[in-house]
């Protein structure tokens, strides 16, 4: 077994991305891409303000942050300058590593959004809480961001 790998780790990671704060969504992408990189099946379930992250036109750049930096684009630039993976790099890694991206239909309706408002460069499945729960594993980990 490779160093640092744990045979007792969860067999799947399921992440609810509820927050619309850039730094929280960024870290959900960090967790998802890392899990997928060690062959742990992963699902990101975007709902409510978290779903705004996936709007066309890099809408994530205008998201607020929790750390005092005004907008997501500014914090993303800081991350990039610091050698930390930026938002698009992480999102691309998630896509390329096979992370399932699921967007809540109820969340979209509550925000007055439609599927057509979402990015087209990602494979995005629409579903609800039941879809998300059926996708999860009883021996996996579920995280709410």
C-alpha positions in Angstrom: 0.0 0.0 0.0 1.3 3.5 -0.9 2.4 5.6 2.0 -0.3 7.7 3.5 -3.2 5.6 2.1 -5.6 4.2 4.6 -7.5 1.0 3.8 -10.1 2.1 6.4 -10.9 5.4 4.7 -14.5 6.0 3.4 -15.3 4.2 0.1 -17.0 7.3 -1.3 -17.1 11.0 -0.6 -20.4 12.9 -1.0 -20.2 16.7 -0.6 -23.2 19.0 -0.3 -22.1 22.4 -1.6 -24.7 24.7 -0.1 -22.6 27.8 0.6 -22.1 30.5 -2.0 -18.9 31.8 -0.4 -16.0 31.4 -2.8 -13.5 30.1 -0.3 -15.8 27.4 1.0 -16.7 26.2 -2.5 -13.0 26.3 -3.4 -12.2 24.0 -0.5 -15.0 21.6 -1.5 -13.3 21.4 -4.9 -10.0 20.7 -3.1 -11.5 17.9 -1.1 -13.3 16.4 -4.1 -10.2 16.5 -6.4 -8.0 15.0 -3.7 -10.4 12.2 -3.0 -10.8 11.4 -6.7 -7.0 11.5 -7.1 -6.7 8.6 -4.6 -9.4 6.7 -6.4 -12.3 7.5 -4.0 -15.5 8.0 -6.0 -16.8 11.5 -5.3 -20.0 13.5 -5.8 -20.4 17.2 -5.5 -24.1 18.2 -4.9 -24.5 21.9 -5.6 -27.6 23.5 -4.2 -29.0 26.9 -3.3 -26.2 29.6 -3.4 -23.6 26.9 -4.0 -25.3 26.3 -7.4 -24.4 29.9 -8.4 -20.8 28.6 -8.6 -21.6 26.8 -11.8 -23.4 29.6 -13.7 -22.0 30.4 -17.1 -19.5 33.2 -17.5 -17.3 32.4 -14.4 -20.0 33.7 -12.0 -17.8 32.3 -9.2 -15.5 35.3 -9.7 -18.1 37.6 -8.1 -18.9 35.4 -5.2 -18.3 36.8 -1.7 -15.6 35.4 0.6 -15.5 34.8 4.3 -12.0 36.1 4.8 -12.3 39.8 4.2 -11.3 39.8 0.5 -14.1 41.3 -1.5 -14.7 38.8 -4.3 -13.8 35.3 -5.4 -11.7 36.5 -8.3 -9.4 38.5 -5.9 -8.9 35.5 -3.5 -8.4 33.2 -6.5 -5.7 35.5 -7.8 -4.1 35.4 -4.3 -4.2 31.6 -4.4 -2.6 31.5 -7.8 0.2 33.9 -6.7 0.7 31.7 -3.6 1.1 28.5 -5.6 -2.3 27.2 -4.5 -4.6 25.6 -7.1 -7.0 28.2 -8.5 -10.7 27.6 -9.0 -10.7 26.7 -12.7 -7.7 24.3 -12.2 -9.6 22.5 -9.4 -12.9 22.4 -11.3 -11.1 21.0 -14.3 -9.3 18.4 -12.1 -12.7 17.3 -10.7 -14.0 16.9 -14.2 -11.0 15.1 -15.5 -10.8 12.8 -12.4 -14.5 11.8 -12.8 -16.1 13.6 -9.9 -19.8 13.5 -10.4 -21.3 17.0 -10.5 -24.9 17.0 -9.4 -27.0 20.2 -9.2 -30.2 20.3 -7.2 -33.3 21.0 -9.2 -35.1 22.4 -6.2 -32.1 24.7 -5.5 -32.2 26.0 -9.1 -36.0 26.6 -8.9 -35.6 28.5 -5.6 -33.0 30.7 -7.2 -35.1 31.3 -10.4 -32.4 29.5 -12.5 -32.6 26.9 -15.2 -30.2 24.2 -16.6 -29.5 26.5 -19.5 -27.9 29.0 -17.1 -25.3 26.5 -16.1 -21.8 26.0 -17.6 -21.6 23.8 -20.7 -18.0 22.7 -20.3 -18.9 20.3 -17.5 -21.0 17.2 -17.3 -23.7 18.3 -14.9 -26.5 16.0 -13.8 -29.7 17.4 -12.4 -31.4 15.7 -9.5 -32.7 16.2 -6.0 -31.9 15.2 -2.5 -33.2 11.7 -3.1 -30.9 11.4 -6.1 -28.0 12.6 -3.9 -28.8 10.2 -1.1 -29.2 7.2 -3.4 -25.8 8.1 -4.9 -24.1 8.1 -1.5 -22.6 5.1 0.2 -23.5 3.8 3.7 -19.7 3.4 4.3 -18.8 6.7 2.7 -18.3 10.1 4.1 -20.8 13.0 3.7 -19.7 16.6 4.2 -21.9 19.7 4.2 -20.1 22.9 3.0 
